[in-house]
Amino acid sequence: MEPRKLEEFTEEQARALMGEIRQWANSSVEGRSADNSNDRKRMRSVAATVSKLKTVVDKQGIALKEEHKLAVDAIDSVRRRFRVACDELRDEIKAPAEAYDAEQERIAREKREAGQRAKEEAERKRLAEIERREQELAKREREAREKEEAEKRRREAEARAKAQAEREERIRQEAAERARREAEEEASKREQLAQQQREREEREAREKAEAEATAKRNAERQKEHVDACNEEILTALAGMGINNGQLIIDAILRGQIPRLSIDYSIDANDIAA
């Protein structure tokens, strides 16, 4: 579109010209949709032409301004209104295309945000999986450590039990050895006592034989001596609170009390007396 030359830059002329441009612009984009790429290009082209027409007509106004110095203020006002009208028409014409671009940008932004959220979710899952594996590994390590410690405690318990058993066995063997030695010592003592008893009995037998040999010569003296001895024994027993001393003496003489006898032997001094 080529704008007609304005003879006078009046409000009426500007409005008329604006109407022609608007009619042309609207007819140029009529039936077109922002969904179509070619239509969007047409919208932008028409909007650009409106801007160019604005510039052409504005230059005509500037020229008229030079010609009509006295009408400068009125012309500038018209120019301003004309520019505003052209800008509004420009914005109106390209609004669908810009709205489409804005919508596409919104869609793209939402896709980017969705992609970012998906990446963040994937990262969260990845980190959660890493954490799960680390926890599982820590659990296995803990279980292995606990198992190892339990096995160590079991071995230590077995070692203690074995040491205890060995100690008890050693104590048992030592006790058995000690009992054996004590038994041997006891048997040796009994043998010594028996030997002493035999020796004593042999000595007593010799003394008895000697006493019998001299009994004929000193029977009365011997009887007196025996009686005196018995009296001494009875006196000693009575001093100990034993009143049946004669029975004890008789039992000893009859050999009813083992390992006990009464020595009635008389030494040389007694005989001499």
C-alpha positions as CSV (number, residue, x, y, z in Angstrom):
1,M,0.0,0.0,0.0
2,E,1.2,3.5,-0.9
3,P,-0.3,6.3,1.2
4,R,-1.7,9.2,-0.7
5,K,-0.1,12.6,-0.3
6,L,-1.7,14.8,2.2
7,E,-2.2,18.4,1.1
8,E,-3.1,19.4,4.6
9,F,-2.2,17.5,7.7
10,T,-5.5,17.9,9.4
11,E,-7.3,15.8,11.9
12,E,-9.9,14.8,9.3
13,Q,-7.3,13.9,6.7
14,A,-5.3,11.9,9.2
15,R,-8.4,10.1,10.4
16,A,-9.4,9.4,6.9
17,L,-5.9,8.1,6.0
18,M,-5.8,6.1,9.2
19,G,-9.1,4.5,8.1
20,E,-7.7,3.6,4.8
21,I,-4.6,2.0,6.3
22,R,-6.7,0.2,8.9
23,Q,-9.1,-1.1,6.2
24,W,-6.1,-2.3,4.2
25,A,-4.4,-3.8,7.2
26,N,-7.5,-5.6,8.4
27,S,-8.3,-6.9,4.9
28,S,-4.8,-8.1,4.5
29,V,-5.0,-10.3,7.6
30,E,-8.6,-11.2,7.4
31,G,-9.3,-14.9,7.7
32,R,-5.7,-15.6,8.6
33,S,-4.8,-17.6,11.8
34,A,-1.8,-17.4,14.1
35,D,-1.6,-21.2,14.0
36,N,-0.4,-21.0,10.4
37,S,3.2,-20.1,9.8
38,N,2.5,-18.2,6.5
39,D,-0.3,-16.3,8.2
40,R,2.0,-15.3,11.0
41,K,4.5,-14.1,8.5
42,R,1.7,-12.1,6.7
43,M,0.7,-10.6,10.0
44,R,4.2,-9.5,10.8
45,S,4.6,-8.1,7.2
46,V,1.4,-6.1,7.4
47,A,2.5,-4.8,10.9
48,A,5.9,-3.8,9.4
49,T,4.1,-2.0,6.5
50,V,2.0,-0.1,9.0
51,S,5.2,1.0,10.7
52,K,6.6,2.1,7.4
53,L,3.4,3.9,6.5
54,K,3.6,5.6,9.8
55,T,7.1,6.8,9.0
56,V,6.1,7.9,5.4
57,V,3.1,9.9,6.6
58,D,5.0,11.2,9.6
59,K,7.6,12.5,7.1
60,Q,4.9,14.2,5.1
61,G,3.8,15.8,8.3
62,I,7.3,17.0,9.0
63,A,7.4,18.5,5.5
64,L,4.1,20.2,6.0
65,K,5.4,21.4,9.3
66,E,8.1,23.1,7.6
67,E,5.7,24.6,5.2
68,H,3.2,25.6,7.9
69,K,5.3,27.0,10.7
70,L,2.2,28.5,12.2
71,A,0.4,25.2,12.4
72,V,3.3,23.4,14.1
73,D,1.6,22.7,17.4
74,A,-1.6,21.4,15.8
75,I,0.3,19.3,13.3
76,D,2.6,17.8,16.1
77,S,-0.5,16.9,18.1
78,V,-2.0,15.2,15.0
79,R,1.3,13.5,14.4
80,R,1.4,12.2,17.9
81,R,-2.1,10.9,17.8
82,F,-1.4,9.4,14.4
83,R,1.7,7.7,15.7
84,V,-0.2,6.4,18.6
85,A,-3.0,5.2,16.4
86,C,-0.5,3.5,14.1
87,D,1.3,1.9,17.0
88,E,-2.1,0.7,18.3
89,L,-3.0,-0.7,14.9
90,R,0.5,-2.2,14.6
91,D,0.1,-3.9,18.0
92,E,-3.5,-4.9,17.2
93,I,-2.4,-6.5,13.9
94,K,0.5,-8.4,15.3
95,A,-1.2,-9.2,18.6
96,P,-2.4,-12.7,17.4
97,A,1.1,-13.5,16.1
98,E,2.7,-12.3,19.3
99,A,0.1,-14.1,21.4
100,Y,0.8,-17.3,19.4
101,D,4.6,-16.7,20.0
102,A,3.9,-16.1,23.7
103,E,1.8,-19.3,23.8
104,Q,4.5,-21.3,22.1
105,E,7.0,-19.8,24.4
106,R,4.8,-20.8,27.4
107,I,4.5,-24.3,26.0
108,A,8.2,-24.5,25.4
109,R,8.9,-23.1,28.9
110,E,6.5,-25.7,30.4
111,K,8.2,-28.4,28.4
112,R,11.5,-27.2,29.6
113,E,10.2,-27.0,33.2
114,A,8.7,-30.5,32.8
115,G,11.9,-31.8,31.4
116,Q,13.8,-30.1,34.3
117,R,11.3,-31.7,36.8
118,A,11.8,-35.0,35.1
119,K,15.6,-34.6,35.4
120,E,15.2,-33.6,39.0
121,E,13.0,-36.6,39.7
122,A,15.4,-38.9,37.9
123,E,18.2,-37.4,39.9
124,R,16.2,-37.8,43.1
125,K,15.5,-41.4,42.2
126,R,19.2,-42.0,41.3
127,L,20.3,-40.5,44.7
128,A,17.6,-42.5,46.5
129,E,18.9,-45.7,44.8
130,I,22.5,-44.8,45.7
131,E,21.4,-44.2,49.3
132,R,19.4,-47.5,49.3
133,R,22.5,-49.4,48.0
134,E,24.7,-47.6,50.5
135,Q,22.3,-48.6,53.4
136,E,22.1,-52.1,52.1
137,L,25.9,-52.3,51.9
138,A,26.2,-50.8,55.4
139,K,23.7,-53.4,56.6
140,R,25.6,-56.3,55.0
141,E,28.8,-54.9,56.5
142,R,27.2,-54.6,59.9
143,E,25.8,-58.1,59.7
144,A,29.1,-59.5,58.6
145,R,30.8,-57.6,61.4
146,E,28.3,-58.9,63.9
147,K,28.7,-62.4,62.6
148,E,32.5,-62.1,62.9
149,E,32.2,-60.8,66.4
150,A,29.7,-63.6,67.3
151,E,32.2,-66.2,65.8
152,K,35.0,-64.5,67.8
153,R,32.9,-64.7,71.0
154,R,32.1,-68.4,70.2
155,R,35.8,-69.2,69.7
156,E,36.7,-67.3,72.9
157,A,34.0,-69.2,74.8
158,E,35.3,-72.5,73.4
159,A,38.8,-71.5,74.4
160,R,37.7,-70.6,77.9
161,A,35.7,-73.8,78.2
162,K,38.7,-75.8,77.0
163,A,41.0,-74.0,79.4
164,Q,38.5,-74.6,82.2
165,A,38.2,-78.3,81.3
166,E,42.0,-78.6,81.1
167,R,42.4,-76.8,84.4
168,E,39.7,-79.0,86.0
169,E,41.4,-82.1,84.5
170,R,44.8,-80.9,85.8
171,I,43.2,-80.3,89.3
172,R,41.6,-83.8,89.1
173,Q,44.9,-85.4,88.2
174,E,46.7,-83.4,90.8
175,A,44.1,-84.5,93.4
176,A,44.4,-88.1,92.2
177,E,48.1,-87.9,92.5
178,R,47.9,-86.3,95.9
179,A,45.4,-88.9,97.0
180,R,47.7,-91.6,95.7
181,R,50.7,-90.1,97.5
182,E,48.6,-89.7,100.7
183,A,47.4,-93.3,100.3
184,E,50.9,-94.5,99.9
185,E,52.1,-92.4,102.8
186,E,49.1,-93.7,104.9
187,A,50.0,-97.2,103.9
188,S,53.6,-96.5,104.8
189,K,52.5,-95.1,108.1
190,R,50.3,-98.2,108.8
191,E,53.2,-100.4,107.8
192,Q,55.5,-98.5,110.2
193,L,52.9,-98.7,113.0
194,A,52.5,-102.4,112.3
195,Q,56.2,-102.8,112.4
196,Q,56.4,-100.9,115.6
197,Q,53.5,-103.1,117.0
198,R,55.3,-106.2,116.0
199,E,58.5,-105.0,117.5
200,R,56.6,-104.0,120.6
201,E,54.8,-107.4,120.8
202,E,58.1,-109.1,120.2
203,R,59.6,-107.1,123.0
204,E,56.7,-107.7,125.2
205,A,56.9,-111.4,124.4
206,R,60.5,-111.4,125.4
207,E,59.8,-109.5,128.5
208,K,57.0,-111.9,129.3
209,A,59.3,-114.8,128.8
210,E,61.8,-113.2,131.0
211,A,59.1,-112.4,133.5
212,E,57.8,-116.0,133.5
213,A,61.4,-117.2,134.0
214,T,61.7,-115.1,137.1
215,A,58.1,-115.6,138.1
216,K,58.9,-118.6,140.2
217,R,61.5,-116.7,142.0
218,N,59.5,-113.6,142.6
219,A,55.8,-114.6,142.3
220,E,54.7,-112.9,145.3
221,R,56.6,-109.8,144.5
222,Q,55.3,-109.9,141.1
223,K,51.7,-110.2,142.3
224,E,52.2,-107.4,144.6
225,H,53.7,-105.4,141.8
226,V,50.8,-106.2,139.6
227,D,48.3,-105.3,142.2
228,A,50.1,-102.1,142.8
229,C,50.1,-101.3,139.1
230,N,46.4,-102.1,138.9
231,E,45.8,-99.9,141.9
232,E,47.7,-97.1,140.2
233,I,45.7,-97.5,137.0
234,L,42.4,-97.6,139.0
235,T,43.5,-94.5,140.8
236,A,44.3,-92.7,137.5
237,L,41.1,-93.8,135.9
238,A,39.1,-92.8,139.0
239,G,40.9,-89.4,138.8
240,M,39.5,-89.1,135.2
241,G,36.0,-89.9,136.4
242,I,36.0,-93.6,135.3
243,N,34.6,-95.8,138.0
244,N,34.6,-99.1,136.2
245,G,38.4,-99.2,135.9
246,Q,38.6,-102.9,136.8
247,L,36.5,-103.8,133.9
248,I,38.9,-101.8,131.6
249,I,41.9,-103.5,133.1
250,D,40.3,-106.9,132.7
251,A,39.4,-106.0,129.1
252,I,43.0,-104.9,128.4
253,L,44.4,-108.0,130.0
254,R,42.0,-110.1,127.9
255,G,43.2,-108.3,124.8
256,Q,39.7,-106.9,124.0
257,I,41.1,-103.4,123.4
258,P,43.3,-103.4,120.3
259,R,46.8,-101.9,120.4
260,L,46.5,-101.4,124.2
261,S,48.3,-103.3,126.9
262,I,49.5,-102.9,130.5
263,D,53.2,-103.2,131.2
264,Y,53.7,-105.0,134.5
265,S,57.4,-105.5,134.0
266,I,59.7,-104.8,136.9
267,D,63.1,-103.2,136.3
268,A,66.2,-104.0,138.1
269,N,65.8,-101.3,140.7
270,D,62.3,-102.7,141.7
271,I,63.7,-106.2,142.0
272,A,66.6,-104.9,144.0
273,A,64.2,-103.2,146.3
